[in-house]
Amino acid sequence: MMFLSRFVRHYLLSLQFFTRIPVTGRLAEWVGFSPAMLRASAGHFPGVGWLVGGLLASLSWLLLVFLPDSVMTPLVVAALGTAAGVLLTGAFHEDGLADVADGLGGSLDRERALIIMKDSRVGAFGAIAVGLALLVKVTLLALLGHLNPELMCVALFLGHVVSRTWPLLLIRLMPHVGDAAGSKSKPLADQISGAGLLTAFIWCFGALALVLYGWDAMEFVVMDDVAQGLAAPLAGALLASGLACVMLGRWFWRRLQGFTGDCLGTTQQVCEIAFYLGLALAL
């Protein structure tokens, strides 16, 4: 019983930190807060992806059902789903992407880049990076929706789960850099425990198993010339998102000798896009 209570509290704290979903009042008092709890809640980051991705996939499915059947429908649904995701998370990860683009794009000097990344103002590099990320995300989802509407919903759900797993490896393998005292990510940066990483992998592989089982059970056909089943396409999507995480990790190490909270948000965004791209290429 104590384990279940601790599990739920850590999950709700992760939800409170990474989304705009309200955890307030008596519920917030019961959840509590401490740096140690926030650090322990990092393992539930992919679990947040379950809720965010599940809500967006459900919204997209409803829109696909009720909107007129048109060649433009997947594009409209992808745009509305992406906008809903930004509202649901408060552009938390997009903000990190903008800061990293401004910092690493605006200066080759490590210390100067870290200073720029802490500036709340968005520069040209940041605006362009976020704009392009949203554009690529919407068009890739629309492409998947054009191939098969159910596939777009599946991609949304898994993309949000998988892309929230990879950043935890950066926490495990790299040091936190920058102004640790003023960083909102500092409680997450003292290393994620083995138990926390195991929790994250359970969330991630549980989502993959659920989708694979559900897809086979419903016997959806993605394309006429592609065999039934999603195992091979999902392997391609995982490979693409994993490679994106490795490349970002090498870039952060070369430029910063570590990571910041903004780097984690950037990793989530890029790995999500890479997941959709890998899935589309594998099909």
N, C-alpha and C positions, 0 to 999 in steps of 0.2 A: 504493500500500500504506500509506503514511504517512497519507493522507487517511482511509482506511477505519479504521485503528487509532484515529485521533483521533476519528472519528465515533462509534465504539463506546464509547470511554472517556467521551466527553461524555454519551452516552445513558445509560450505566450510572451515571454520577454524578448525573444528573437523576433516575433511578429510585431511587437511594439517598437522595436528598434529599426527594423528594416522596411516597415510599411506604414501607411496612414490608417490602417484598420484600428479603430479605437479599442484600447485596453485601458479603461479608466475606472474611477470610483473604487468600489469595494474589491472589484476584480484586480485592479492594479495594486491595491494594498495587500491583497493575498499573494500576488505574484512576488512583490518586493523588488529590491534592486541592490546590487553590489557589483563591484568590478569582477569579483570571482564568479558571480552568477552570469554576468554578461559574457565572460570568457567561456563558461561552460555551455552557454546557449548557442555558441558559434556552430556546434555540431548540428543544430536544427536549421541552419541556413537553407539547405535543400528542402527541408520540410516547409519552409515559407514558400518555396517554389511550388510545392504541391498545392497550396491554397491559392496563390496568385495565378499560377498556370491553369489550375482547375477552374477558377472563376472566369478567366479569359477564354478558355476553351468552351465553357458552357455558354458564355455570351456570344461567341462566334457561331456556335451551333444554332442558337436561337435566331440570330440574324440571317444565317444561311437558309433557315426554314421559312422565315416570314418575309424576307426581301424578295422582290421579283427575280425570276430566273433570267439572268443576263450574263454575258461574258464579263461585264464590269463588276458583278456581285462579289467575287473573291477579293478584288482590290478594295472595294468599299468596306467589306468585313475586316480585312487585314488592317486598314487604316483606323477604323473605329476600335478594333481590339488593341492595337498598339497605343492609341490615345488613352484607352481605359487603363492599360498597364502603367502608363506614366502617372496617371492620377492616383492609382492604387498604391504606388510606391513613393509618391511624392517626388518623382524624378531623382531619387536618391542615387542610383547608379549612373544615370546620365550626367549628373553633376560631377561625379568622379571622373567620368570620361572627359568632360570639358576641361576640368582642372589639369589632368595629366597632359592633354593635348596642348594646352596653353603653356604649361611648364616645360615639358620636354621639347615642344616645338618652338618655344620662344627663346630658349637659351641652351647653349652647350655646356655651360658651367653647372655643376651639380648643386652647389649651394644656392645659386641664383634661381635654378629651376624649382627647388623646393620652396623658395620664397614666393615665386609666382603661383605655385600650386595652392598655397594657402590664401591667396588673394580671392575674395569672394566675387570679384568682378569677372565677367566672361569676356575673353578676348576673341580675336579673329580665328585663331586655331581651334579654340574650344567650340565656338559657334559652328564652324564648318564641320568639325568632327561629329558633333551631335546631330546636325542636319543630315549628314551623309549616313550616319548609323541608322537613323529613323527611316530614311529613304530606302536603304538596302534591306532593312528588316521588313518593311511593308511589302516591297516588291517580291522578296523571296517567299513570304507567306502567301501572297497572292498567287504566285506561281504554283506553290504546293496545293493551294485551294483549287486552282484550275485543273490540276491533275486529278485531285480527289478531295471533296470537301472534308471528309472525315480525317484525311491525312493532315490537313491544316490544323484541325483541332488537336490531334495527337502531337503534332510538332510544337504547338504552343505550350501544351502541358509539359512535355518532356524537355523542351528548350529551357524553360524557366527552372526546372529541377536540376538538370545537368549543369547549366551555366552557373548555378549557385554552389556546386560541389567543387569545381576546379579552383576557385580562389582560396579554398581552405588549404590546398597543397602549398600555395605560396606562403601562407602563415606558418605552416609546418617547416618549410625548408629554408625560408629567408628571414633575415632580421628586419624589424621595423625601424624605419629611419625618419628623420625630420624632427619636428617639435613634439616629442612624445607627451609632454605635460599638457599641451593644448589640443591633442588629437583625440577626436571622438572614437577613433578605432583603437586607441592604446590598450584598453582592456582585452581586446581580441588579439593583441600583437605579442603577448608574452609566450607564445607557442600554444597551439591547440593540442589538447591531450590525445593520447591514443584512443581513449574511450570516446572523445568527441568526434574524432575522425571516423571511428567505426560507426557511430550514430549517423554521420553524414552519408557514409557509403550504404548503410541500410536504407535510408530514405531514398537515395538515388537508384540503387538496384531494385528496390521495391517498386518504384515507379516504372522502371523498364520492364520488369516481370509482369506487372499489371497490364501494361499496354500490349505486350507480346501475347499474353494469354487472351486478352479481350479481342485483339485483332484476329487471331486465329479462330476464336470461337464464333465471331460474327462473319468470318469468311469474306472480308472485303477484298476486292481486286483493285489494286492501285492503277495499273495500266495493262492494256491487253497483252503487251509483249514483255511484261515483267511477271515473274512467278509470284504466286500468293505468298504472303508472309512478309514480316518487316525486319526479320533478324539481320539480313545482309545490309539493307539501307540504314538501319539504326547503327550498325557497326561502322559504316562510313561516316555517319553523323558524329558518333563518339570520337572517331579518329580525328576528324577535322577540328572539333572543339578542343580535343586534347592537344593537338599540334599548336593551335592558337594560344593555349595556356603556356606551353613550353616556350614559344617564341616571345610572348610577352614577358615571361619570367626572365629570359635571357636579356631582353631589352632593359627591363627595370634594373637588373643586376649590373649591366654595363654602364647605365647612365646614373643610377642612384645608389648602387651597392646594397639594395634592399627594396622594401616596399612601403607604401603609405596606404592609408584608408582609401584614398582616391585611386590607387593602383588596383585595389580589390574591386571597386566599382567598375573600373575600366575592363578588368578581366571578365567580369560577369557579362558586360555588354558585348564584348568582342567574341566571347565563347558562345553566347546565345546566337549571334549572327552566324558564326562558323558552324554551329549545329544545323541551322536551317540550310546553309549552303552545302554542307556535307551530305545532308539528306537528299537535297535536290540533285546533286551530282551523282550520288549512288543510284538514284532511280533512272 
